[in-house]
């Protein structure tokens, strides 16, 4: 299988006068739900889809808890999760305060086996339009 991409024109962020360029942009081919993942996992293991779903739900509860404790969550060959912050600077070290952390985002670094799959992806150019962004 290959991943489809189309072509989008983008300007340079922060510089509206810069010439626009064309870039490849990956097109989603759909979504897979947690239940669908559990079913797929159950088909390649000896664990039922219900038990798999329970474990996945537990993982989705525990990972954010561990991140909120400041831990890096290591998931073996799958990869690691950690927190990244957006911060504002101060002139002096003694002036740095927690309220200068203005945003927190989870980050993921794929492990060895995950990277192998990413490295093997083939891309196919398409003329399909980009899907509409979901409304909030």
C-alpha positions in Angstrom: 0.0 0.0 0.0 1.0 3.6 -0.5 0.1 6.8 1.1 -1.4 9.4 -1.2 -0.4 13.1 -1.2 -1.5 16.1 -3.1 0.1 19.4 -3.8 -0.6 22.5 -1.8 0.6 26.1 -2.1 1.8 27.7 1.1 3.4 31.0 2.1 6.2 31.4 4.6 4.8 31.7 8.1 5.6 35.2 9.5 6.5 36.6 6.1 3.5 37.2 3.9 5.6 39.0 1.3 7.8 35.9 0.7 6.9 34.0 -2.5 4.7 31.0 -2.0 5.9 27.5 -2.8 4.3 24.2 -3.5 4.6 21.3 -1.1 3.4 17.7 -0.9 0.6 17.2 1.7 -0.4 13.7 2.9 -4.0 12.8 2.4 -5.8 10.8 5.0 -7.3 7.6 3.6 -9.7 7.3 6.6 -9.8 6.7 10.3 -9.5 3.6 12.5 -11.4 3.6 15.8 -10.1 2.1 19.1 -12.6 -0.7 18.7 -11.4 -1.5 15.2 -7.8 -1.6 16.5 -8.9 -4.0 19.2 -10.5 -6.2 16.7 -7.5 -6.2 14.4 -5.2 -7.0 17.4 -7.4 -9.8 18.5 -7.2 -11.4 15.1 -3.4 -11.7 15.3 -3.2 -12.8 19.0 -4.9 -15.1 21.5 -6.6 -12.2 23.3 -10.3 -11.4 22.7 -11.2 -8.0 21.2 -13.0 -7.1 24.5 -9.9 -7.8 26.5 -7.7 -6.0 24.0 -10.1 -3.0 24.2 -9.9 -3.0 28.0 -6.1 -2.9 27.9 -6.0 -0.2 25.2 -8.5 1.9 27.3 -6.2 1.4 30.3 -3.2 2.5 28.3 -5.0 5.6 27.2 -5.7 6.4 30.9 -2.2 5.6 32.2 -0.1 7.4 29.6 -1.5 10.9 30.3 -1.2 10.2 34.0 2.5 9.3 33.7 3.2 12.3 31.5 1.5 14.6 34.0 3.9 13.2 36.6 6.8 14.3 34.4 7.7 10.8 33.3 8.8 9.7 29.8 6.6 6.8 28.8 8.7 4.1 27.1 6.8 1.6 25.0 9.7 -0.5 23.7 10.0 -0.8 19.9 6.8 1.2 19.5 8.4 4.4 20.9 8.4 7.0 23.6 6.0 9.7 24.7 7.1 12.9 26.6 5.9 16.4 27.1 7.1 19.5 25.2 6.4 23.0 26.4 6.0 26.4 24.8 7.6 28.9 27.1 8.2 32.6 27.4 11.8 33.8 28.4 13.0 35.9 31.2 16.0 38.2 31.4 17.4 36.5 34.5 17.3 32.9 35.8 15.8 34.0 39.1 12.9 35.6 37.3 11.7 32.3 35.7 8.3 31.2 36.9 5.9 28.4 36.1 3.4 30.9 34.5 6.0 31.3 31.7 5.0 27.8 30.5 2.2 28.8 28.1 1.5 25.5 26.4 2.1 21.8 26.9 2.0 19.2 24.1 2.6 15.5 24.1 5.4 14.4 21.8 6.1 10.9 20.3 9.4 9.5 19.1 9.0 6.2 17.2 11.0 3.2 18.2 13.2 1.0 16.0 10.4 -1.3 14.6 8.1 1.7 14.1 10.8 3.5 12.2 11.3 0.5 9.9 7.6 0.8 8.9 7.8 4.5 8.4 11.0 4.1 6.3 9.2 1.6 4.0 6.2 3.9 3.2 5.8 4.6 -0.5 4.0 7.8 -1.6 1.7 8.3 -4.6 0.9 11.7 -6.0 -2.9 12.3 -6.5 -5.0 15.0 -7.9 -7.6 14.5 -5.2 -8.5 17.7 -3.3 -7.5 18.0 0.4 -10.3 16.9 2.7 -12.2 19.6 4.6 -10.9 20.2 8.1 -13.3 18.9 10.8 -15.3 21.6 12.5 -14.9 22.1 16.2 
